[in-house]
């Protein structure tokens, strides 16, 4: 790979990404989603907790 001057560029490794979710949180999302897909009501307290934690980690659209 070369840059605009024709000089070779080093393939620098990308920094590791931080996980958005812990394993426990991901498992809770799967459980809540499974309940919705199966037509049963998810645990509202768990769903509210997950939503609040996800919303706190995702940057605002504004």
C-alpha positions in Angstrom: 0.0 0.0 0.0 1.3 3.5 -0.8 0.3 7.0 0.1 -0.2 9.9 -2.4 3.6 10.5 -2.7 4.2 6.9 -3.7 5.9 6.1 -0.4 5.0 2.8 1.3 2.8 2.9 4.3 3.3 0.6 7.2 0.3 -1.6 8.1 -0.1 -0.5 11.7 -2.2 -2.8 13.8 -5.5 -1.4 14.9 -5.9 -0.8 18.7 -8.2 -3.3 20.4 -11.8 -2.3 20.8 -13.3 -2.0 24.2 -16.4 -4.3 24.6 -19.7 -2.4 24.6 -21.2 -5.1 26.8 -20.0 -7.4 29.5 -20.7 -11.1 29.0 -23.5 -11.0 31.6 -25.1 -8.0 29.9 -25.0 -9.7 26.5 -26.6 -12.8 28.0 -29.3 -10.7 29.5 -30.0 -9.1 26.1 -30.3 -12.6 24.6 -32.7 -13.6 27.3 -34.9 -10.4 26.9 -34.8 -10.8 23.1 -35.7 -14.4 23.3 -38.8 -13.6 25.4 -39.9 -11.0 22.9 -39.4 -13.4 19.9 -41.3 -16.2 21.7 -44.2 -13.8 22.3 -43.9 -13.7 26.0 -43.3 -10.6 28.1 -39.7 -9.9 29.0 -38.8 -9.0 32.6 -39.5 -5.2 32.5 -37.1 -4.4 35.2 -34.3 -6.2 33.4 -35.2 -4.6 30.1 -35.3 -1.1 31.6 -31.9 -1.7 33.3 -30.3 -2.9 30.1 -31.7 0.0 28.1 -30.5 2.5 30.6 -27.0 1.0 30.6 -26.8 0.8 26.8 -28.1 4.4 26.4 -25.4 5.6 28.8 -22.6 4.1 26.6 -23.8 5.1 23.2 -23.0 8.7 22.1 -25.9 11.0 21.5 -27.1 11.6 17.9 -27.2 15.3 18.5 
